[in-house]
Amino acid sequence: MAAPKLRLFFLNLGHFTDHLFMLIFAKAAVSAGLAFGLASDGAYAEMIPYGIPSLVLFGACAPIAAHMADKWTRNGMITVFFIGIGIAAIATSFATTPLQIAFGLAAIGICAAIYHPIGIAMVIEGGGNVGWRLGINGVWGNMGVAAAPLITGFILAAYDWRLAFIIPGIISIGIGAVYGLFARTGRAVAPPSTAREKALVGFAPGWKRALLAIALVTSAGGFVFGAMTFIIPRMFEVSMPGVTTDIALTGTLAAIVYAVAAFSQLVVGRIIDKRSIKNVLICVALGQPIFIGLMSLQADYALFGAALLAMAFVFGQIPITDAVMSRYVPDVWRAKVLSIKFMLNLVVGALSLIAARTILAAGYGFSEVMSVLAIAACFIVLAAFVLPARAGSDLEPVSEASAAE
């Protein structure tokens, strides 16, 4: 395999790994709670708060990771990501109380924070068909989302929650060691920049409005994405009694939803390389409140179908904001901007879990949780209209001095 393709493969694998590790607990929470002596009917709601610090740190530590990459190397930080998150997962498996598992998950969150600001910036490097590359990278990330309930469900069915952390941890450490060796050969370098990429030496005109739109979409989208990727596996266990209540099968159904829906990013990625990003974002945003709201009214197979459509629109949004950023922000600033974007996205995502836990603890069900998420998704539609009508790539970039004015 050619070095640029191998580099991109590792970056895509990193996105898969990142989301896989962050969602192991979403499926293992009940089993871990039962192992710690919690009652079966309240284990899920009781265990959710112990995963919140991990999500907060997943976002809050992103700027620190971006700063370290600027001071050191992006390749070095990606190596640390693979090895660090593997060690943290293995350490989590030794927890004997909910508080200890919270510390282990927090360590996973800190390591997971490395990937997005650095890995996505590396995927964007070189310009060209950025939307397509982001779409592929996004599919890999969401395959990690899909694999988490699938892999964890089967490990839980055959063994216990501890191995659900240990097995992926060992594999990630091995991948990190291989990537570190690859980077040391000097072949893990960015592809040559296109003329357009070279021309973007400063922020493109309209960048302030574009970043405001990104911030608004990121906030509302983070709330929706954080809850949807965490809650659906458990929602299927509770709301699909006419299909199955088997933990492995409900995990498989959740994995199918995530895996199939992930390919919407390829479609969106291809479209935004050729069409107005604003119009695409408006269409993708509109689908979210419609189908998430529909989920609140369904059960069994109808719920499965509604969830599949809802997640297709949720995932389809992912490459859009990163593509917007690539067209307005020069490479030297991308890791920093991405770190702030993901910090906002993931901290708000953590708030969505607090909201979900509050709703469930108050005696309401997943239907009410979905209704709240549908309302939050309406703000994504509003935010889409803030985005400038013309893409940054269609405009002449301005100098650093002009951008700062």
DRENBA-606113 format. One record per residue (C-alpha): x, y, z; residue in three letters; residue number from 1. Coordinates in pm, whole numbers, plus 50000, padded with zeros to 5 digits. Each point is the difference from the previous one (the first is absolute). Last residue first. Example, Ala and Ser with C-alpha at 12.3 -4.5 7.8 and 13.67 -1.06 7.14 Angstrom:
// DRENBA-606113
+-------+-------+-------+--------+-----+
!    xx !    yy !    zz ! residu ! num !
+-------+-------+-------+--------+-----+
! 51367 ! 49894 ! 50714 !    Ser !   2 !
! 49863 ! 49656 ! 50066 !    Ala !   1 !
+-------+-------+-------+--------+-----+
This chain:
// DRENBA-606113
+-------+-------+-------+--------+-----+
!    xx !    yy !    zz ! residu ! num !
+-------+-------+-------+--------+-----+
! 49097 ! 54311 ! 51098 !    Glu ! 405 !
! 50164 ! 49666 ! 50075 !    Ala ! 404 !
! 49903 ! 49852 ! 49666 !    Ala ! 403 !
! 50156 ! 50293 ! 49819 !    Ser ! 402 !
! 50334 ! 49946 ! 50172 !    Ala ! 401 !
! 49999 ! 49627 ! 49936 !    Glu ! 400 !
! 49935 ! 50064 ! 49631 !    Ser ! 399 !
! 49672 ! 49931 ! 49830 !    Val ! 398 !
! 49878 ! 49694 ! 49817 !    Pro ! 397 !
! 49815 ! 50054 ! 49671 !    Glu ! 396 !
! 49652 ! 49860 ! 50015 !    Leu ! 395 !
! 49848 ! 49683 ! 49857 !    Asp ! 394 !
! 50188 ! 49787 ! 50255 !    Ser ! 393 !
! 49827 ! 50192 ! 50277 !    Gly ! 392 !
! 49666 ! 49869 ! 49883 !    Ala ! 391 !
! 49734 ! 50255 ! 49913 !    Arg ! 390 !
! 49673 ! 50037 ! 50193 !    Ala ! 389 !
! 50169 ! 50086 ! 50327 !    Pro ! 388 !
! 49882 ! 49772 ! 50288 !    Leu ! 387 !
! 49743 ! 50162 ! 50230 !    Val ! 386 !
! 49716 ! 49804 ! 49835 !    Phe ! 385 !
! 50151 ! 49674 ! 50123 !    Ala ! 384 !
! 49974 ! 50121 ! 50361 !    Ala ! 383 !
! 49620 ! 50005 ! 49981 !    Leu ! 382 !
! 49994 ! 49642 ! 49872 !    Val ! 381 !
! 50242 ! 49891 ! 50271 !    Ile ! 380 !
! 49772 ! 50169 ! 50256 !    Phe ! 379 !
! 49718 ! 49766 ! 49896 !    Cys ! 378 !
! 50221 ! 49708 ! 50108 !    Ala ! 377 !
! 49959 ! 50107 ! 50364 !    Ala ! 376 !
! 49623 ! 49956 ! 49969 !    Ile ! 375 !
! 50048 ! 49651 ! 49858 !    Ala ! 374 !
! 50240 ! 49919 ! 50284 !    Leu ! 373 !
! 49737 ! 50095 ! 50259 !    Val ! 372 !
! 49744 ! 49778 ! 49828 !    Ser ! 371 !
! 50251 ! 49714 ! 49989 !    Met ! 370 !
! 50048 ! 50019 ! 50378 !    Val ! 369 !
! 49623 ! 50001 ! 50050 !    Glu ! 368 !
! 49966 ! 49683 ! 49795 !    Ser ! 367 !
! 50290 ! 49846 ! 50193 !    Phe ! 366 !
! 49793 ! 49988 ! 50314 !    Gly ! 365 !
! 49894 ! 50224 ! 50290 !    Tyr ! 364 !
! 50043 ! 49909 ! 50365 !    Gly ! 363 !
! 50197 ! 50302 ! 50116 !    Ala ! 362 !
! 50320 ! 49792 ! 49977 !    Ala ! 361 !
! 49940 ! 49959 ! 49626 !    Leu ! 360 !
! 49962 ! 50374 ! 49938 !    Ile ! 359 !
! 50295 ! 50090 ! 50223 !    Thr ! 358 !
! 50220 ! 49735 ! 49836 !    Arg ! 357 !
! 49913 ! 50129 ! 49656 !    Ala ! 356 !
! 50078 ! 50360 ! 50100 !    Ala ! 355 !
! 50331 ! 49897 ! 50155 !    Ile ! 354 !
! 50074 ! 49800 ! 49687 !    Leu ! 353 !
! 49925 ! 50305 ! 49785 !    Ser ! 352 !
! 50237 ! 50205 ! 50215 !    Leu ! 351 !
! 50278 ! 49762 ! 49899 !    Ala ! 350 !
! 49926 ! 50072 ! 49636 !    Gly ! 349 !
! 50025 ! 50372 ! 50078 !    Val ! 348 !
! 50352 ! 49930 ! 50126 !    Val ! 347 !
! 50057 ! 49790 ! 49689 !    Leu ! 346 !
! 49905 ! 50253 ! 49739 !    Asn ! 345 !
! 50156 ! 50302 ! 50173 !    Leu ! 344 !
! 50330 ! 49819 ! 50050 !    Met ! 343 !
! 49971 ! 49866 ! 49647 !    Phe ! 342 !
! 49971 ! 50348 ! 49851 !    Lys ! 341 !
! 50272 ! 50144 ! 50225 !    Ile ! 340 !
! 50238 ! 49723 ! 49895 !    Ser ! 339 !
! 49903 ! 50040 ! 49635 !    Leu ! 338 !
! 50086 ! 50370 ! 50013 !    Val ! 337 !
! 50341 ! 49926 ! 50156 !    Lys ! 336 !
! 50077 ! 49712 ! 49763 !    Ala ! 335 !
! 49893 ! 50214 ! 49706 !    Arg ! 334 !
! 50202 ! 50315 ! 50068 !    Trp ! 333 !
! 50319 ! 49920 ! 49807 !    Val ! 332 !
! 49792 ! 49826 ! 49734 !    Asp ! 331 !
! 49814 ! 50315 ! 49896 !    Pro ! 330 !
! 49633 ! 50047 ! 50104 !    Val ! 329 !
! 49713 ! 50087 ! 49764 !    Tyr ! 328 !
! 49971 ! 49705 ! 49764 !    Arg ! 327 !
! 50124 ! 49738 ! 50247 !    Ser ! 326 !
! 49751 ! 50123 ! 50262 !    Met ! 325 !
! 49709 ! 49954 ! 49764 !    Val ! 324 !
! 50121 ! 49647 ! 49925 !    Ala ! 323 !
! 50018 ! 49926 ! 50373 !    Asp ! 322 !
! 49645 ! 50132 ! 50046 !    Thr ! 321 !
! 49867 ! 49784 ! 49718 !    Ile ! 320 !
! 50179 ! 49673 ! 50076 !    Pro ! 319 !
! 49785 ! 49928 ! 50309 !    Ile ! 318 !
! 49652 ! 50096 ! 49875 !    Gln ! 317 !
! 49941 ! 49668 ! 49828 !    Gly ! 316 !
! 50044 ! 49823 ! 50332 !    Phe ! 315 !
! 49690 ! 50163 ! 50151 !    Val ! 314 !
! 49805 ! 49963 ! 49673 !    Phe ! 313 !
! 50078 ! 49629 ! 49971 !    Ala ! 312 !
! 49946 ! 49964 ! 50376 !    Met ! 311 !
! 49638 ! 50113 ! 49965 !    Ala ! 310 !
! 49934 ! 49768 ! 49706 !    Leu ! 309 !
! 50136 ! 49695 ! 50185 !    Leu ! 308 !
! 49822 ! 50097 ! 50322 !    Ala ! 307 !
! 49667 ! 50025 ! 49818 !    Ala ! 306 !
! 50047 ! 49655 ! 49848 !    Gly ! 305 !
! 50100 ! 49839 ! 50331 !    Phe ! 304 !
! 49712 ! 50171 ! 50179 !    Leu ! 303 !
! 49758 ! 49861 ! 49742 !    Ala ! 302 !
! 50149 ! 49655 ! 50057 !    Tyr ! 301 !
! 49928 ! 50005 ! 50376 !    Asp ! 300 !
! 49861 ! 50327 ! 50134 !    Ala ! 299 !
! 49910 ! 50344 ! 49862 !    Gln ! 298 !
! 49874 ! 50340 ! 50116 !    Leu ! 297 !
! 50324 ! 50149 ! 50135 !    Ser ! 296 !
! 50183 ! 49878 ! 49689 !    Met ! 295 !
! 49781 ! 50224 ! 49783 !    Leu ! 294 !
! 50136 ! 50304 ! 50184 !    Gly ! 293 !
! 50350 ! 49884 ! 49913 !    Ile ! 292 !
! 49880 ! 49961 ! 49641 !    Phe ! 291 !
! 49861 ! 50350 ! 49954 !    Ile ! 290 !
! 50242 ! 50182 ! 50230 !    Pro ! 289 !
! 50296 ! 49860 ! 49800 !    Gln ! 288 !
! 49880 ! 50023 ! 49640 !    Gly ! 287 !
! 50003 ! 50380 ! 49995 !    Leu ! 286 !
! 50370 ! 50016 ! 50085 !    Ala ! 285 !
! 50100 ! 49792 ! 49698 !    Val ! 284 !
! 49803 ! 50225 ! 49767 !    Cys ! 283 !
! 50134 ! 50322 ! 50155 !    Ile ! 282 !
! 50356 ! 49864 ! 49996 !    Leu ! 281 !
! 49977 ! 49913 ! 49630 !    Val ! 280 !
! 49872 ! 50349 ! 49915 !    Asn ! 279 !
! 50282 ! 50162 ! 50196 !    Lys ! 278 !
! 50269 ! 49779 ! 49849 !    Ile ! 277 !
! 49913 ! 50109 ! 49648 !    Ser ! 276 !
! 50082 ! 49711 ! 49765 !    Arg ! 275 !
! 50299 ! 49814 ! 49856 !    Lys ! 274 !
! 50230 ! 49898 ! 50287 !    Asp ! 273 !
! 49697 ! 50024 ! 50230 !    Ile ! 272 !
! 49825 ! 49723 ! 49803 !    Ile ! 271 !
! 50279 ! 49744 ! 50030 !    Arg ! 270 !
! 50026 ! 50046 ! 50375 !    Gly ! 269 !
! 49622 ! 49983 ! 50040 !    Val ! 268 !
! 49984 ! 49665 ! 49822 !    Val ! 267 !
! 50303 ! 49867 ! 50183 !    Leu ! 266 !
! 49862 ! 50128 ! 50330 !    Gln ! 265 !
! 49672 ! 49815 ! 49942 !    Ser ! 264 !
! 50213 ! 49687 ! 50025 !    Phe ! 263 !
! 49990 ! 50027 ! 50379 !    Ala ! 262 !
! 49628 ! 49923 ! 50005 !    Ala ! 261 !
! 50069 ! 49638 ! 49904 !    Val ! 260 !
! 50259 ! 49949 ! 50275 !    Ala ! 259 !
! 49817 ! 50190 ! 50275 !    Tyr ! 258 !
! 49667 ! 49826 ! 49941 !    Val ! 257 !
! 50167 ! 49660 ! 49956 !    Ile ! 256 !
! 50193 ! 50048 ! 50324 !    Ala ! 255 !
! 49678 ! 50078 ! 50186 !    Ala ! 254 !
! 49849 ! 49679 ! 49863 !    Leu ! 253 !
! 50308 ! 49804 ! 50104 !    Thr ! 252 !
! 49989 ! 50143 ! 50352 !    Gly ! 251 !
! 49633 ! 49903 ! 50019 !    Thr ! 250 !
! 50104 ! 49650 ! 49894 !    Leu ! 249 !
! 50280 ! 49969 ! 50256 !    Ala ! 248 !
! 49786 ! 50128 ! 50288 !    Ile ! 247 !
! 49708 ! 49768 ! 49919 !    Asp ! 246 !
! 49674 ! 50192 ! 50044 !    Thr ! 245 !
! 49870 ! 49918 ! 49654 !    Thr ! 244 !
! 49753 ! 50112 ! 49731 !    Val ! 243 !
! 49669 ! 50062 ! 50178 !    Gly ! 242 !
! 50188 ! 50122 ! 50306 !    Pro ! 241 !
! 50163 ! 50278 ! 49793 !    Met ! 240 !
! 49975 ! 50304 ! 50229 !    Ser ! 239 !
! 50217 ! 49903 ! 50297 !    Val ! 238 !
! 50301 ! 49830 ! 49838 !    Glu ! 237 !
! 49974 ! 50228 ! 49697 !    Phe ! 236 !
! 50011 ! 50307 ! 50225 !    Met ! 235 !
! 50314 ! 49860 ! 50164 !    Arg ! 234 !
! 50185 ! 49980 ! 49668 !    Pro ! 233 !
! 49848 ! 50335 ! 49888 !    Ile ! 232 !
! 50112 ! 50202 ! 50304 !    Ile ! 231 !
! 50369 ! 50075 ! 49951 !    Phe ! 230 !
! 50017 ! 50079 ! 49627 !    Thr ! 229 !
! 49673 ! 50195 ! 50009 !    Met ! 228 !
! 50087 ! 50198 ! 50313 !    Ala ! 227 !
! 50336 ! 50130 ! 49886 !    Gly ! 226 !
! 49882 ! 50058 ! 49643 !    Phe ! 225 !
! 49700 ! 50214 ! 50102 !    Val ! 224 !
! 50182 ! 50222 ! 50250 !    Phe ! 223 !
! 50303 ! 50021 ! 49773 !    Gly ! 222 !
! 49781 ! 50102 ! 49709 !    Gly ! 221 !
! 49851 ! 50290 ! 50198 !    Ala ! 220 !
! 50341 ! 50128 ! 50104 !    Ser ! 219 !
! 50183 ! 49912 ! 49679 !    Thr ! 218 !
! 49736 ! 50158 ! 49779 !    Val ! 217 !
! 50025 ! 50324 ! 50198 !    Leu ! 216 !
! 50380 ! 50000 ! 50007 !    Ala ! 215 !
! 50023 ! 49915 ! 49629 !    Ile ! 214 !
! 49760 ! 50284 ! 49917 !    Ala ! 213 !
! 50212 ! 50240 ! 50206 !    Leu ! 212 !
! 50309 ! 49869 ! 49822 !    Leu ! 211 !
! 49843 ! 50075 ! 49662 !    Ala ! 210 !
! 49892 ! 50348 ! 50110 !    Arg ! 209 !
! 50355 ! 50079 ! 50109 !    Lys ! 208 !
! 50152 ! 49840 ! 49690 !    Trp ! 207 !
! 49805 ! 50214 ! 49754 !    Gly ! 206 !
! 50309 ! 50076 ! 49795 !    Pro ! 205 !
! 50258 ! 49717 ! 50020 !    Ala ! 204 !
! 50238 ! 49977 ! 50297 !    Phe ! 203 !
! 50363 ! 50024 ! 49898 !    Gly ! 202 !
! 50255 ! 49808 ! 49792 !    Val ! 201 !
! 49729 ! 49828 ! 49795 !    Leu ! 200 !
! 50186 ! 50017 ! 49668 !    Ala ! 199 !
! 50194 ! 49680 ! 50073 !    Lys ! 198 !
! 49672 ! 49815 ! 50053 !    Glu ! 197 !
! 49862 ! 50131 ! 49672 !    Arg ! 196 !
! 50315 ! 49899 ! 49813 !    Ala ! 195 !
! 49973 ! 49648 ! 50143 !    Thr ! 194 !
! 50225 ! 49893 ! 50285 !    Ser ! 193 !
! 50227 ! 49696 ! 49967 !    Pro ! 192 !
! 49892 ! 49706 ! 50220 !    Pro ! 191 !
! 50078 ! 50022 ! 50374 !    Ala ! 190 !
! 50288 ! 49793 ! 50139 !    Val ! 189 !
! 50007 ! 49656 ! 50162 !    Ala ! 188 !
! 50301 ! 49882 ! 49794 !    Arg ! 187 !
! 50270 ! 50122 ! 50241 !    Gly ! 186 !
! 50088 ! 49645 ! 50111 !    Thr ! 185 !
! 49929 ! 50110 ! 50358 !    Arg ! 184 !
! 49634 ! 50052 ! 49913 !    Ala ! 183 !
! 49962 ! 49637 ! 49894 !    Phe ! 182 !
! 50164 ! 49879 ! 50323 !    Leu ! 181 !
! 49760 ! 50213 ! 50205 !    Gly ! 180 !
! 49709 ! 49871 ! 49793 !    Tyr ! 179 !
! 50096 ! 49640 ! 50081 !    Val ! 178 !
! 50031 ! 50072 ! 50373 !    Ala ! 177 !
! 49668 ! 50181 ! 50001 !    Gly ! 176 !
! 49827 ! 49709 ! 49829 !    Ile ! 175 !
! 50133 ! 49762 ! 50265 !    Gly ! 174 !
! 49881 ! 50224 ! 50282 !    Ile ! 173 !
! 49658 ! 50014 ! 49835 !    Ser ! 172 !
! 49976 ! 49619 ! 49986 !    Ile ! 171 !
! 50078 ! 49962 ! 50370 !    Ile ! 170 !
! 49739 ! 50258 ! 50095 !    Gly ! 169 !
! 49734 ! 49846 ! 49775 !    Pro ! 168 !
! 50034 ! 49672 ! 50195 !    Ile ! 167 !
! 50025 ! 50154 ! 50349 !    Ile ! 166 !
! 49695 ! 50228 ! 49992 !    Phe ! 165 !
! 49731 ! 49746 ! 49909 !    Ala ! 164 !
! 50207 ! 49751 ! 50199 !    Leu ! 163 !
! 49894 ! 50182 ! 50316 !    Arg ! 162 !
! 49629 ! 50000 ! 49909 !    Trp ! 161 !
! 49970 ! 49620 ! 50017 !    Asp ! 160 !
! 50037 ! 49683 ! 49790 !    Tyr ! 159 !
! 49782 ! 49852 ! 49724 !    Ala ! 158 !
! 49699 ! 50231 ! 49995 !    Ala ! 157 !
! 50203 ! 50300 ! 50115 !    Leu ! 156 !
! 50257 ! 49938 ! 49724 !    Ile ! 155 !
! 49718 ! 49973 ! 49746 !    Phe ! 154 !
! 49839 ! 50324 ! 50114 !    Gly ! 153 !
! 50332 ! 50185 ! 50017 !    Thr ! 152 !
! 50084 ! 49911 ! 49641 !    Ile ! 151 !
! 49658 ! 50098 ! 49866 !    Leu ! 150 !
! 49937 ! 50295 ! 50231 !    Pro ! 149 !
! 50340 ! 50154 ! 49915 !    Ala ! 148 !
! 50019 ! 49891 ! 49636 !    Ala ! 147 !
! 49735 ! 50246 ! 49885 !    Ala ! 146 !
! 50166 ! 50302 ! 50161 !    Val ! 145 !
! 50333 ! 49879 ! 49862 !    Gly ! 144 !
! 49831 ! 49964 ! 49663 !    Met ! 143 !
! 49901 ! 50359 ! 50064 !    Asn ! 142 !
! 50361 ! 50107 ! 50007 !    Gly ! 141 !
! 50082 ! 49800 ! 49688 !    Trp ! 140 !
! 49705 ! 50156 ! 49821 !    Val ! 139 !
! 50120 ! 50343 ! 50108 !    Gly ! 138 !
! 50344 ! 49937 ! 49851 !    Asn ! 137 !
! 49837 ! 49905 ! 49672 !    Ile ! 136 !
! 49783 ! 50311 ! 50005 !    Gly ! 135 !
! 50293 ! 50219 ! 50103 !    Leu ! 134 !
! 50196 ! 49866 ! 49704 !    Arg ! 133 !
! 49705 ! 50068 ! 49767 !    Trp ! 132 !
! 49946 ! 50351 ! 50136 !    Gly ! 131 !
! 50370 ! 50084 ! 49973 !    Val ! 130 !
! 50015 ! 49920 ! 49630 !    Asn ! 129 !
! 50316 ! 50206 ! 49941 !    Gly ! 128 !
! 50171 ! 50157 ! 50303 !    Gly ! 127 !
! 50337 ! 49859 ! 50109 !    Gly ! 126 !
! 49927 ! 49973 ! 50370 !    Glu ! 125 !
! 49632 ! 49931 ! 50081 !    Ile ! 124 !
! 50068 ! 49651 ! 50136 !    Val ! 123 !
! 50282 ! 50140 ! 50217 !    Met ! 122 !
! 49769 ! 50264 ! 50149 !    Ala ! 121 !
! 49748 ! 49722 ! 50070 !    Ile ! 120 !
! 50265 ! 49797 ! 50185 !    Gly ! 119 !
! 50127 ! 50294 ! 50206 !    Ile ! 118 !
! 49687 ! 50168 ! 50133 !    Pro ! 117 !
! 49805 ! 49672 ! 50006 !    His ! 116 !
! 50256 ! 49751 ! 50130 !    Tyr ! 115 !
! 50152 ! 50140 ! 50317 !    Ile ! 114 !
! 49679 ! 50024 ! 50202 !    Ala ! 113 !
! 49983 ! 49619 ! 50008 !    Ala ! 112 !
! 50298 ! 49998 ! 50237 !    Cys ! 111 !
! 49826 ! 50227 ! 50250 !    Ile ! 110 !
! 49670 ! 49814 ! 49960 !    Gly ! 109 !
! 50163 ! 49663 ! 50064 !    Ile ! 108 !
! 50154 ! 50142 ! 50318 !    Ala ! 107 !
! 49655 ! 50123 ! 50106 !    Ala ! 106 !
! 49863 ! 49650 ! 49935 !    Leu ! 105 !
! 50255 ! 49860 ! 50243 !    Gly ! 104 !
! 49916 ! 50262 ! 50261 !    Phe ! 103 !
! 49627 ! 49928 ! 49961 !    Ala ! 102 !
! 50071 ! 49627 ! 50029 !    Ile ! 101 !
! 50157 ! 50070 ! 50336 !    Gln ! 100 !
! 49694 ! 50191 ! 50117 !    Leu !  99 !
! 49769 ! 49717 ! 49890 !    Pro !  98 !
! 50199 ! 49756 ! 50215 !    Thr !  97 !
! 50237 ! 49709 ! 49928 !    Thr !  96 !
! 50184 ! 50149 ! 49702 !    Ala !  95 !
! 50267 ! 49774 ! 49842 !    Phe !  94 !
! 49843 ! 50024 ! 49653 !    Ser !  93 !
! 50058 ! 50374 ! 49999 !    Thr !  92 !
! 50378 ! 49944 ! 50000 !    Ala !  91 !
! 49966 ! 49797 ! 49678 !    Ile !  90 !
! 49805 ! 50282 ! 49842 !    Ala !  89 !
! 50256 ! 50261 ! 50109 !    Ala !  88 !
! 50287 ! 49795 ! 49855 !    Ile !  87 !
! 49823 ! 49973 ! 49666 !    Gly !  86 !
! 49910 ! 50371 ! 49998 !    Ile !  85 !
! 50363 ! 50089 ! 50060 !    Gly !  84 !
! 50146 ! 49773 ! 49731 !    Ile !  83 !
! 49775 ! 50120 ! 49719 !    Phe !  82 !
! 49999 ! 50367 ! 50104 !    Phe !  81 !
! 50375 ! 50013 ! 50070 !    Val !  80 !
! 50063 ! 49888 ! 49642 !    Thr !  79 !
! 49759 ! 50268 ! 49874 !    Ile !  78 !
! 50190 ! 50255 ! 50209 !    Met !  77 !
! 50331 ! 49905 ! 49845 !    Gly !  76 !
! 49859 ! 50029 ! 49650 !    Asn !  75 !
! 49867 ! 50349 ! 50072 !    Arg !  74 !
! 50343 ! 50113 ! 50121 !    Thr !  73 !
! 50127 ! 50196 ! 50303 !    Trp !  72 !
! 49903 ! 50359 ! 50082 !    Lys !  71 !
! 49708 ! 50010 ! 49757 !    Asp !  70 !
! 49894 ! 49648 ! 50105 !    Ala !  69 !
! 50015 ! 50105 ! 50367 !    Met !  68 !
! 49774 ! 50298 ! 49929 !    His !  67 !
! 49750 ! 49780 ! 49818 !    Ala !  66 !
! 49997 ! 49752 ! 50290 !    Ala !  65 !
! 49940 ! 50281 ! 50249 !    Ile !  64 !
! 49718 ! 50136 ! 49785 !    Pro !  63 !
! 49839 ! 49650 ! 49992 !    Ala !  62 !
! 50016 ! 49952 ! 50377 !    Cys !  61 !
! 49656 ! 50152 ! 50063 !    Ala !  60 !
! 49825 ! 49784 ! 49742 !    Gly !  59 !
! 50090 ! 49647 ! 50104 !    Phe !  58 !
! 50038 ! 50140 ! 50352 !    Leu !  57 !
! 49627 ! 50073 ! 50014 !    Val !  56 !
! 49916 ! 49664 ! 49845 !    Leu !  55 !
! 50213 ! 49813 ! 50255 !    Ser !  54 !
! 49858 ! 50206 ! 50286 !    Pro !  53 !
! 49647 ! 49890 ! 49889 !    Ile !  52 !
! 50060 ! 49624 ! 50016 !    Gly !  51 !
! 49950 ! 49973 ! 50376 !    Tyr !  50 !
! 49674 ! 50192 ! 49968 !    Pro !  49 !
! 49851 ! 49723 ! 49779 !    Ile !  48 !
! 50047 ! 49723 ! 50261 !    Met !  47 !
! 49695 ! 50077 ! 50212 !    Glu !  46 !
! 49765 ! 50033 ! 49702 !    Ala !  45 !
! 50120 ! 49665 ! 49863 !    Tyr !  44 !
! 49999 ! 49815 ! 50331 !    Ala !  43 !
! 49648 ! 50103 ! 50100 !    Gly !  42 !
! 49791 ! 49693 ! 49919 !    Asp !  41 !
! 50289 ! 49759 ! 50051 !    Ser !  40 !
! 50081 ! 50117 ! 50353 !    Ala !  39 !
! 50364 ! 50100 ! 50048 !    Leu !  38 !
! 50248 ! 49752 ! 50148 !    Gly !  37 !
! 50322 ! 50101 ! 49823 !    Phe !  36 !
! 49966 ! 49712 ! 49755 !    Ala !  35 !
! 49647 ! 50119 ! 49924 !    Leu !  34 !
! 50136 ! 50345 ! 49923 !    Gly !  33 !
! 50270 ! 49855 ! 49774 !    Ala !  32 !
! 49741 ! 49801 ! 49806 !    Ser !  31 !
! 49774 ! 50305 ! 49970 !    Val !  30 !
! 50280 ! 50231 ! 49885 !    Ala !  29 !
! 50151 ! 49757 ! 49746 !    Ala !  28 !
! 49810 ! 50132 ! 49696 !    Lys !  27 !
! 50065 ! 50371 ! 50053 !    Ala !  26 !
! 50333 ! 49911 ! 50164 !    Phe !  25 !
! 50144 ! 49876 ! 49672 !    Ile !  24 !
! 49895 ! 50329 ! 49840 !    Leu !  23 !
! 50312 ! 50215 ! 50037 !    Met !  22 !
! 50223 ! 49708 ! 49905 !    Phe !  21 !
! 49826 ! 49939 ! 49667 !    Leu !  20 !
! 49981 ! 50370 ! 49917 !    His !  19 !
! 50376 ! 50051 ! 50020 !    Asp !  18 !
! 50092 ! 49666 ! 49845 !    Thr !  17 !
! 49802 ! 50066 ! 49682 !    Phe !  16 !
! 50149 ! 50349 ! 49973 !    His !  15 !
! 50346 ! 49853 ! 50047 !    Gly !  14 !
! 49934 ! 49742 ! 49730 !    Leu !  13 !
! 49925 ! 50288 ! 49765 !    Asn !  12 !
! 50329 ! 50166 ! 50092 !    Leu !  11 !
! 50183 ! 49667 ! 49959 !    Phe !  10 !
! 49844 ! 49953 ! 49654 !    Phe !   9 !
! 50086 ! 50359 ! 49904 !    Leu !   8 !
! 50367 ! 49934 ! 50078 !    Arg !   7 !
! 49988 ! 49673 ! 49804 !    Leu !   6 !
! 49847 ! 50183 ! 49705 !    Lys !   5 !
! 50269 ! 50269 ! 50012 !    Pro !   4 !
! 50276 ! 49732 ! 50037 !    Ala !   3 !
! 49891 ! 49786 ! 49705 !    Ala !   2 !
! 49868 ! 49654 ! 50091 !    Met !   1 !
+-------+-------+-------+--------+-----+
